[in-house]
Amino acid sequence: MHTLKSLFHTTKMVSGMISGRVLTGPQSVQLSLVDSCNYRCIMCWEHSSEFEGWGADELARRYHADKSNKSTSMNFDIYRDFVTSLSRTGTRKLSFAGIGEPLLHRHVAEAVAFAKSKGMTMWVTTNGSRLDRELMAALVKAGLDDLCVSINAGSSADYALVHKNQEPARFDEIIQNLSWLNEYKKKNALDHPRITLSNVISRMNSERVIDMMESGIRVGAAKVSYRPLGAFPLTEKFMLDEAGLRTVRNSFSQVRELGERHGIQTDIEDFDNLLALRRNSALMSPCFAGWLFPFVLANGDVTFCCLSREVVGNLGDSSFESIWYSARRKRLNDLATRIHRTQEALPNSRCHGCEQMLANQRIYRRLWPVWGRPRFDQRTP
């Protein structure tokens, strides 16, 4: 029954893309359950160690200028109302992924359990520092489906280089805890949560690409993800040079072999495509984020997507349903589906170089008989 509902929801969503209307809820929602963070990762647009204060660009700085947002955790009553409203739109996936560390929320396991009671598939993206055995057991009991850990390293040495306010020993601690979780799942005959190790590749860790996959094997990961660093001015020094890029590409053959041998999924086929997007400022296709994955900040602001600070409503004032179907959000949808023609980013949004352009291109290729021939300046898978 759940699969049939999901298929029906997807069909309505695609029909909406073709017609330009919003006929059902989004594919998923990303929620920044907490906007503060206990890490200063070099590549973070919000909390990087490479700048003073908070925010790498004007979009981020404007949000953090309101000091009340620096330590914001979503009010749990607002959260419950939001999830209830979201479920009525037909959406069946919620991700705790945002500008802060979701496991800092003192009710995170309860939040997962409530969303599961409303029929949601639940995904949590975390730096892993709070994943002790007690919390992991609570998340398993709550029904968490997917756990993505932003590890960004293959050893304790490069871990400390990427996460500059952390000691090298933190890497080993996280890997040990995830290994315990893997054994806990085996002992209890559980297939959830599926574990993903996420890695942003830079000069600091490019020689550890194979080690990253070996960490995935050790913790029983379902996927090990590799993405090139998307730099802002203060972090360009960490971007891969040609020598580092050759090292990464040469390592990918062994990564692929290890992944296939151990049944671990990777996304290495997208690595060069993402690099090309980073270097090409053109907006290559319509943006379908308005149908797929809106973003919610911990203060209740609903924005167009995770790279936008264009607020279309606040959950403290309106239900998610009323915001989702509002004329204000529809106006942004209309603008987004024309960006490949106008080459103009949405208001208060980081459209140029957006990773989701790959997904947008793939959707557009499937819809182009209706939309008109897509404009591609590069090959896409």
N, C-alpha and C positions, 0 to 999 in steps of 0.2 A: 504493500500500500504506500509506504514512504517513497519507494522508487517511482511509482506512478504519479504521486503528487509532485515529485521533483521534476519529472518529465513534463508534466502539464505546466508547471511554473516556468520551466525553461522555454517551452514553446510560446507561451504568452510573452515572455521577455524578448525573444527574438522577433516576434510579430511586432512588438512595440518599437524595436530598433528600426525595422523596415518602414513602419508607418510614421515614425517620429513621435509616437505617443507613449506614455507610461501606463501600461496595462496591468502591471503587477509589481510586487516588491523586488528589490535588488537581488542579485545572485548571492551576495554576502555583504556583511557590514564589518568594517574595521573599527574597533572601539579602543580609544586610548583610555583605559580604565584608570590609569594614573599618569599624570603629566610630568611628575618629577622622576629623577633617576639617580641611582647610586653609582653609576659608571660615567666616565668621561672618555668614550671611545673616539679615536682620532677622526673617524669618518662621519660622525653624527652631526646632522644639521642643527640639532637643538642643544646638545650638551658637550660638544667636542672639547677636548683638552687644548685645542689649538687657538681658541679665542677666549677673551675675557668676558665674563658674564654669560648670557644665554642667547643663542641664535646666530646662525652663520650668515643670514641675509635679512633684509628688511622685513620679509614675511614673518620669519621666526622671531625677530627682535620685537616687532609690534605686539605679538601675542605675549611674549615673556615680559614686556614692559609693565603689564598688569601683574604686580607682585603676587596677587592672590592666585594666579595660575601656576606659580612655580612649585607649589606643594599640593596642587589640586588632586583629590581622589573623587571619583564620581559618587555622589550621594546614592545610597543603596535603594531608597524609595524611588528615586528618579530612574535608576537602573531597572528596577522591576517593571515600572510602567513602560519604559522604553522597549524591553524585550517582549512584553505582552503585546504592545502595539506592533512591533516588528513582525511577530509571528502571524498576526492577522493579515499582513500583506502577502504572505506566502513564502517569505524568505526562510531558509532552513540552515543557514550557516552564519556563525558569528565568530569573529577573530578578536582576541585581546592582543592587539598590535598597534603601537602608536608612538608617541613621542617620549614616553616614559617607560618605567619598568612595572608591568602589571602585577607582579608578585609582591610588590610593596603594599598593595591593597589588602587590608586586614580581613576582608570577606571574600577573597578571590575564589576559594573552593566553593563557598556558598553561591557565589555568582555563577560559576560553571554549572552547579547542580540546578539552579533555577532555570538557566537557559535550556538545559537538557530536558527539564520538565515541560518546556514549551516546544519540544521537538527539534531543537537546534543541534547541528553538528558543531562541536566546539574546538577551536584552535587557539593555543596560547603561544605567543612568541616572547621569549625571555632571554636575559643574559645568563640565566642559570645560577646566579649567585645565591638565591634564596631557596634553591631546590634541595632542602634537606629531606631526610627520609620521611619525616612526619608529614610534611607538606605534600610530597609526592604521593604518599599513600592516600591522603585526603583528596587529591586531584583525581587519582584513579577511582576512588569510591564515588566521586561526584560524576564520573562518566566522561572525563576529558578524552576527546578523540585523537587530537594531534598536539604534540609538544615540539615546538621549534626552538632550538637553543642557538643563539647567535654566538658561536664560539670563536670564529675568525682567526683560528690558529691551529697549528699541528703540534705545538710543543709549548712548554711553560715559558720558554724564553721569548718566542714571538708573541705569545699571549700578552705578556707584560708590555711589549712595545706597542701593541694595538690598543690595549685598554690601560691607559697610562696611570690611572690611580689605583691599579690592582697589583698585588704581588704575584710573582710567577707561580707560586704554589696554588693559587686559585684555580688554574687550569686543571691540575691533577685532581683537585677536590671535586670539580664539576664532572670530570670524566668518571671518577669513582662513583659518584652519586648516580649518574646515569647508568652505569654498569649494574649498580644495585637495583635500579628500576627495571632493567632488562631481566634480571634474575627473578625479581618479584613477579613480573608478568608471567614468566615461565612457570613458576611454582603454583600460580593461581590460574593457569590456563587462560590467560587474557591476551587479546590481540591489541589492546589499547592501553595507553595512548601510543600511536605511532610516533617515533622519534625522528626528527630531522636535525642535522647539524648544518647550520648556515655559515658560510664563509665569504666575507668580502675580501677580494685579493688585491694586495698592494705590494709595494716594495718591501714592506715589513715582514711579509709571510709567504712570498712567492716561491721560496725554495721548500716549503712544507706542504705542498699540494697533495702529495702522496700520503704523507703522515695524516692529513685531514681525513682521507678515506679510511686509513687504518684505525683512526679514532672511531669512525662510524662503525666499523666492523666490531670493535671492542664493546661498544654500547648497544649493539643490535639495532642500529639505525635503519629506518626504511628508506631514507634519502640523505644524501650529502650534497649540499648546494654550493655552487661556486659562481660568484658575480664579481665583475671588475669594479674597482673603486670608482664611484661617481664623485668627483672632487668639486669643492668650492675653493675660492682663491687661496685660503690659508692652508689647504691640504693638497694642492697640486704637486707639492714636493714628494708626496707619498704614492703618486700614480706610477704604474708600471712603465719602466723604460723598455727599449727594444730587447735588451738582454734578459730582463725579467719576464717579458712576454714570451720569449723563446723558451725559457725554462718552464713556464707554465704549460705551454702548448706541448712540449716534449714530455711532460709528466702526465698529460691527460690520457695517453694510450694505456699507461699502467693503471691509472684511476679507473678507466673504462673496464679494463680486464678484471680488476679487483671487485668492482661493483657488480659485474655480471656473475662472477664466481660466487659472490655472497648474497646475491639477490637485493642489492642496494641500488636504488634509482639515483641518477645524477642529472644535472641540467647543463653539462659541459658543452653540448651542441649549441647552446645559446650564447656562449661566452663571447665569441667574436662578433655576433650580431649586436650584443649589448655594447661592446666596445665601439662599434660603428655608430650606434645611436648616441653614445657619449660625445663623439667627434662631429656628428652632423646635427646642425641646429634646425634643419628643416622639419616641419611637422608633416609626416608622411602619409597620414590617413586620418579619417574621422576618429574622434575619441568617443568610445562607448561607455566610459566610466559612469556616466549618468544613469545607466541601466544596470551596472554591474556591482560597484563597490563604493558607496559613499563612506565618509569618514566621520566619526563622532569623537569630539574632544571630551576630556574629563569634566569640563565645566558645563557640558550639555550642548555646546555648539555643534551643529550639523553642517559639515562642509561638503563641497562637491566631490572631493576625493582626498586621499592622504597627502597629496602634494599641493593642496589648495587650502587657503585660509579665507576663501570666499564663503561667508556664513549665510546659510539659507534659512536658518531657524534655530531655536534653542529648546531643548527638551524640558526645561523648566517652565516654559511658556506654552508649548504646543506638543501634541502627540507626534510621534514619528510619522504616523500615517498622514496627518495633515501637512507636515513639512514635505514629505516625499512626493505627494501629489500636488504641491503648490505651484502656482504660476511662476513664482520666482525661480524655483529649481528648474522648471520646464524651459525658462528662458536660457539658462546655462546649458541645458541639453542641446538646445537649438544652436547655440554658439559653438559647442564642442563638436557637433557633427559637421561643422563647416571649417574647422581650423586648418585642414589640409588645403583649402582653397584660399582662405584669408591670410594664413601664416601668422595669425595673431593668437597669442596665448590667452587663456581665460583670465578674467580679472583676479588679481591676488593669487596666482597659481604658477607653479613651476612646470610648465608644459614641455619646454625644450629639453631634450635628453631624457624624458621620462621613460623608465623601463617598461611601462605598460604599453608603449607604442608597439612593441612586438606583438602583444596580444591583440591590440587594435588592428594591426595589419592583417593578422590571421583571420580575425572576424570579418574584416572588410573583403578579403579575398573570397570568402564564402558568400558574402552578400552582394558582391559587385554587380551581378546581373540585374539586381534591382536598383542599386545605387548609381551605377555607371562605373566605367573602368577605373580601377584604383591607380593612384600615382605612386609608383615605387621607384626609388632611385638606387635600391640595393636589393639583392636577393634575400628573401625570407624563407624559412623552412616551411 
